[in-house]
């Protein structure tokens, strides 16, 4: 084995190792992208659920306010001209 052959062999072996490392890096980066997408989807789902609860609560609050206003109107005296003078 000559010195040049040994150099070529070593370079080829290092290129193989570098390719394996680059492939593993790409797999790891792809996994991070997938995890990020899943986390984003989960957060989006949670936000939609929160918005739905908020909408229901706002509707319930509006209904309660309407009932309260109706109750207050019924409780107020409606006597016109029954004001007592000095």
C-alpha positions as CSV (number, residue, x, y, z in Angstrom):
1,X,0.0,0.0,0.0
2,X,1.4,3.3,-1.0
3,X,1.2,6.5,0.8
4,X,-1.2,8.0,-1.8
5,X,-3.4,4.9,-1.6
6,X,-3.6,5.3,2.1
7,X,-4.5,8.9,1.8
8,X,-7.3,8.1,-0.7
9,X,-8.6,5.3,1.6
10,X,-8.7,7.6,4.6
11,X,-10.4,10.4,2.7
12,X,-13.1,7.9,1.4
13,X,-13.7,6.6,4.9
14,X,-14.0,10.1,6.3
15,X,-16.4,11.0,3.5
16,X,-18.6,8.0,4.5
17,X,-18.6,9.1,8.1
18,X,-19.4,12.7,7.1
19,X,-22.3,11.4,5.0
20,X,-23.7,9.4,7.9
21,X,-23.4,12.4,10.2
22,X,-25.1,14.7,7.7
23,X,-27.9,12.2,7.2
24,X,-28.4,11.9,11.0
25,X,-28.4,15.7,11.3
26,X,-31.1,15.9,8.6
27,X,-33.2,13.3,10.5
28,X,-32.8,15.2,13.8
29,X,-33.7,18.5,12.1
30,X,-36.8,16.9,10.5
31,X,-37.8,15.5,13.9
32,X,-37.6,19.0,15.4
33,X,-39.8,20.3,12.6
34,X,-42.4,17.6,13.2
35,X,-42.4,18.2,17.0
36,X,-42.8,22.0,16.4
37,X,-45.7,21.3,14.0
38,X,-47.4,19.0,16.5
39,X,-46.9,21.5,19.4
40,X,-48.3,24.3,17.2
41,X,-51.3,22.2,16.3
42,X,-51.8,21.4,20.0
43,X,-51.6,25.0,21.0
44,X,-54.0,26.0,18.2
45,X,-56.5,23.4,19.4
46,X,-56.2,24.6,23.0
47,X,-56.7,28.2,21.9
48,X,-59.8,27.2,19.8
49,X,-61.2,25.4,22.9
50,X,-60.6,28.5,25.0
51,X,-62.3,30.7,22.4
52,X,-65.3,28.4,22.4
53,X,-65.6,28.5,26.2
54,X,-65.2,32.3,26.1
55,X,-68.0,32.6,23.5
56,X,-70.3,30.5,25.6
57,X,-69.5,32.5,28.7
58,X,-70.1,35.8,26.8
59,X,-73.5,34.5,25.6
60,X,-74.4,33.4,29.1
61,X,-73.3,36.8,30.5
62,X,-75.4,38.6,27.9
63,X,-78.4,36.4,28.7
64,X,-77.9,37.0,32.4
65,X,-77.6,40.8,31.9
66,X,-80.8,40.8,29.8
67,X,-82.6,38.9,32.5
68,X,-81.3,41.3,35.1
69,X,-82.3,44.3,33.1
70,X,-85.8,42.8,32.6
71,X,-86.1,42.1,36.3
72,X,-85.0,45.7,37.2
73,X,-87.5,47.2,34.7
74,X,-90.3,45.1,36.3
75,X,-89.3,46.2,39.8
76,X,-89.2,49.9,39.0
77,X,-92.4,51.8,39.8
78,X,-94.1,52.9,36.6
79,X,-96.3,55.6,38.2
80,X,-96.3,58.6,35.9
81,X,-97.6,61.8,37.5
82,X,-97.6,60.3,41.0
83,X,-94.7,62.4,42.0
84,X,-95.2,64.1,45.4
85,X,-94.8,67.8,45.3
86,X,-93.2,70.0,48.0
